Amino acid sequence: MYKLILVDDEEIVRRGLRYFLDWESLGFQIVADFEDGRETIEYLKTHEVDIVLSDIRMAEVNGIQLAKHIYENYPQIRVIIISGYKDFEYAQQAIAYNVENYLLKPTKYDVITDVFQNLKLKLDQQKSDSIRQQQKSVRFDELLPLLKEQFYTDLVMGALRNTNELHKRIQLLSLSLDPAHCPCALIDLELYEREKLTIKPEKLTYSLKSIFLAENANFLYKAVFNEYQGMKLLAFPNHAVTQEELRKQLDTELNEIISRIRTNFDIEIRYHVTATFSNLIELAQFSLPLKLVYEETRGKDRLEPIEYDNLLEKYKLFMAHIMDGQIENTISMLDRLMDEFRDLPISFIHRLIMDLFAMVFRYYADRGQVGKIPHETAHNYHAVIEINDLEEIRKWAKQFIHDLMILNVNTKESNATLIVEAAQKYILQNFHRDLSLEEVANHVFLNHIYFSRIFKQALGINYIDYLTQLRIHKAIELLESRQFKIQEITEKVGYLNSKYFARLFKQTTGVSPKDYIRQQSLLSKGAENENKP
């Protein structure tokens, strides 16, 4: 019900309006009525009101003055003016104060009914929009940590080379960064145990990330992405420093952190400061050319395995931007890739571009969209082998991907839904294993940071919590079957430690696995007793 007040200096008119219509069936409740605008203004100070239906001619504060006061102080309140004066000047003033409608006395029943029915529809739509906006705001706040992590990955991987796009993203995420005056450094970390890695590298990199992202003396670190046996970091000084001093202080701090890790965990880490930058714009434009090495056993040049793995990560990020429908960011990344290809033989560039576009077409094919792409476009990417100039290849590739993305009729929401559904299917098939976020992201060929974001956006829950809920649900099914011991169930749902499993089970269900079995036994006995004659 929307709250309505009536304002008219004639009591008979107010009474007539109050009982003239079935306000409740229209969706309105009359909460008060007044003979003058001054009383109304006092009432509005302490009461919530949605609509004011007011006469124009009143002794102290007339309807136009009341409308002006409401317009300036309570813009959310809708005002409808009703008057017997057919004066266009009044109507013009009413319009200036955003009055919803101007009715003339005597008002016909069907006219006033139509006005309030239409107003109800508008208010309902406004409320619905407001709720959606609030929900969107809540979702944005929940996703903000992932969006910030995504920002730093995009920055380092070349998706934000457009300075306007860089400024826009910083503003959207409310980051305290000045792109033109923000020195930083790009660091590569490589990790290994002194003897041999006995746990999955991604678990070590997760721990490393926690250590580096904790508070440190001189630098704030941001993890960009995990590599097979290491990770990339961005380091921002937390004080004013020259670029030369930045490098010296960074070396000192990194050596201190690495020494602590070696002492406590017997893990060796090597680091390499790839480059330092005087600002974020320099970083966004940065690229290192790829180099080939000669493989004697096969008698030909190839990329180093680590370079190839890094290139795959960039391809995954490229695909994430295609999925998101971000044409500007996708083309920016393509531009960065072409810079990295600049020292390679042209035949090798042809191969890499062909591989990249083959991935793009597989992406569209998996979503049933290849049929919507014109035949000449769908098969045109092979034409790149006819171009032998790098800048011409760059120009052709950027235009090609632009045209291809314009033809993509699916929304990013539907694209994300398909990817999340594929991920859920994979998780369901593999939840009994030590299943990392990175493995699932790799399965759908997405950068893991982007995958985290779209997974939570689609399901309202992060990956770890989703996996835990699935495992506990499967554990309940196995407990109720009474065919397995708790230790066996622990292993079947993907946990190695039965105490850890029991703790998670109790956190989720409120009881331990043993108590759950007892409860089920009691319920079964109770049901048996009820069924006895």
Disulfide bonds with the S-S distance in Angstrom:
none
